[in-house]
């Protein structure tokens, strides 16, 4: 007669099966890890790390240079013309002389520095004036049209 298999034997067979499966799984993982190119040769891994470190240093230098260039460009942009405005007008009250051929033009940067160029036209002659502007202020007396054109250029700059 056959002896029945005891519970302890079943547990032992199950544990042997589990251990066998785990050993096979570990061997498969180990072979996959060995097939990774950078792990095969530790010198290869070290060279890859040094290349990555070199790239990081180069990117940091590039970032710093780019930031410096951006600051320089922004500073230069503040000096460029931002507000340009022109008004045409007739300087003579009766309207019989000159027409609307006279003008005032403001050319201003971010800091309110620039120039107002104005022209007075009459049948006999044309006069042209240039008045420097610093910090939105002119040291010379300005006409109403020149004040108006400066204000419009300032408003245009802040839009």
C-alpha positions in Angstrom: 0.0 0.0 0.0 1.1 3.4 -0.8 1.7 5.8 2.1 -0.2 9.0 1.8 1.8 12.1 1.3 2.0 14.1 4.4 1.3 17.8 4.7 5.0 18.4 5.5 6.1 16.7 2.3 3.7 18.9 0.3 5.1 22.0 1.9 8.7 20.8 1.2 7.9 20.1 -2.5 6.2 23.5 -2.8 9.2 25.3 -1.2 11.6 23.4 -3.5 9.4 24.5 -6.5 9.4 28.2 -5.3 13.2 28.1 -4.7 13.7 26.6 -8.2 11.6 29.3 -9.8 13.4 32.1 -7.8 16.8 30.7 -8.9 15.8 30.7 -12.5 14.4 34.2 -12.2 17.6 35.5 -10.6 19.7 33.9 -13.3 17.7 35.5 -16.0 17.9 38.9 -14.3 21.7 38.5 -13.9 22.1 37.7 -17.6 20.1 40.7 -18.6 22.1 43.0 -16.3 25.4 41.7 -17.8 24.1 42.5 -21.2 23.7 46.2 -20.4 26.6 47.8 -22.4 27.6 50.4 -19.8 27.8 47.8 -17.0 30.0 45.3 -19.0 33.0 47.6 -18.6 33.4 49.8 -15.5 35.9 51.9 -17.5 33.1 52.6 -20.0 30.8 53.7 -17.2 33.5 56.1 -15.8 34.2 57.6 -19.2 30.4 58.2 -19.7 30.2 59.9 -16.4 33.2 62.1 -17.2 31.6 63.0 -20.5 28.4 63.9 -18.8 30.2 66.0 -16.2 32.0 67.9 -19.1 28.7 68.5 -20.8 27.2 69.9 -17.6 30.1 72.3 -17.2 29.7 73.4 -20.9 26.0 73.9 -20.4 26.6 76.0 -17.3 29.1 78.2 -19.2 26.6 78.5 -22.1 23.8 79.4 -19.6 25.9 82.0 -17.9 27.0 83.5 -21.3 23.4 83.5 -22.5 22.2 85.3 -19.3 25.0 87.9 -19.7 24.0 88.4 -23.4 20.3 88.8 -22.4 21.2 91.4 -19.8 23.4 93.3 -22.3 20.6 93.2 -24.9 18.0 94.4 -22.4 20.3 97.3 -21.5 20.8 98.2 -25.1 17.1 98.0 -25.8 16.4 100.6 -23.1 18.5 103.1 -25.1 16.6 102.5 -28.3 13.8 104.6 -29.6 10.5 103.6 -28.0 8.2 106.6 -28.5 7.9 108.4 -31.8 5.1 110.8 -32.3 4.5 113.6 -34.9 2.0 116.4 -34.9 1.3 118.6 -37.9 -0.1 122.1 -37.2 -0.5 125.6 -38.5 1.5 128.0 -36.4 -0.3 131.1 -37.7 -3.7 131.9 -36.0 -5.4 133.4 -39.0 -4.8 130.3 -41.1 -3.9 132.3 -44.2 -0.2 131.6 -44.2 1.5 128.2 -44.2 -1.3 125.7 -43.8 -0.6 122.5 -41.8 3.0 122.2 -43.2 4.6 122.8 -39.8 5.3 119.8 -37.5 6.8 118.7 -34.2 8.3 115.2 -33.9 9.4 113.6 -30.6 11.9 110.7 -30.7 12.3 109.3 -27.2 13.9 106.2 -25.5 12.8 104.3 -22.3 14.4 106.8 -20.0 12.8 109.8 -21.6 15.9 110.9 -23.4 15.9 112.0 -27.0 15.0 114.9 -29.1 12.1 117.0 -30.4 12.5 118.2 -33.9 10.1 120.9 -35.0 9.6 122.8 -38.2 7.8 126.1 -38.8 6.7 126.6 -42.4 5.8 129.9 -44.0 5.8 131.0 -47.6 9.0 132.8 -47.3 11.0 130.2 -45.3 11.2 127.1 -43.3 12.8 127.0 -39.8 13.8 123.7 -38.2 14.6 123.4 -34.5 15.9 120.5 -32.4 15.5 120.4 -28.6 17.2 117.8 -26.5 15.1 115.9 -24.0 16.6 114.3 -20.8 14.3 112.4 -18.4 11.2 113.8 -20.1 12.4 117.4 -19.5 13.6 120.0 -21.9 15.8 122.8 -20.7 14.5 125.0 -23.5 11.1 126.6 -23.7 8.7 124.4 -25.6 5.7 125.3 -27.7 2.3 123.8 -27.0 2.7 121.4 -29.9 6.1 120.3 -28.7 4.7 119.6 -25.2 1.8 117.7 -26.7 4.0 115.6 -29.0 6.3 114.8 -26.0 3.3 113.7 -23.9 2.0 111.5 -26.7 5.4 109.9 -27.2 5.5 109.2 -23.4 2.0 107.7 -23.5 3.0 105.5 -26.6 6.1 104.3 -24.8 4.1 103.0 -21.8 1.5 101.2 -23.9 
